[in-house]
Amino acid sequence: MYLTALSVLNGLYEEFFLLGYLVRGFAAAGASIAIGLSVFIRLLYHLYQGPIGAISVVVVGVIFSLYYWRVRSLWPVAFAHILIDVIALA
């Protein structure tokens, strides 16, 4: 139960900050700047996972950011992040 709650909180926080705040906030600078900044900060959050983890975080970050840029909906991305966390912690 605790790990599920932690996964929900983490997924919501990261996606609302990285996509809802940063990508939306830097959208006027263009997609590459907004998405690049979001992916870079996401990478910094997860450096503790090592090189292989960093690669997977960048890939997921790019996919999530591109999806958000196109659709402008945070909930599917937040749900996917929560699901990834729950599976990783199970």
C-alpha positions, 0 to 999 in steps of 0.5 A, a space after each residue: 500500500 505504501 509503495 503504491 501511494 509513493 508511486 502515485 505521488 511520484 508519478 503525479 509530481 514528476 509529470 505535473 512539474 516536468 510536463 505541465 509546468 516546464 513544457 507548458 512554460 517554455 512552449 513559446 521557446 519551441 518544442 526542442 527547448 521545452 522538451 529538451 529542458 524537461 528531459 534533461 531535468 528528468 535525467 537529473 532526477 534519475 542519475 542515481 539509476 546509473 548509465 542504463 537507467 539514464 538511457 531508459 529515463 531519457 527514452 521514456 522522457 522523450 516519449 512522454 514529452 512528445 505525447 504531451 506536446 501533441 495531445 496536451 493531456 497530462 493524465 495519460 502520461 501521469 498514469 503511465 508513469 505511475 504504472 511504471 513505478 508500481 511495476 518497478 517496485 513490485 
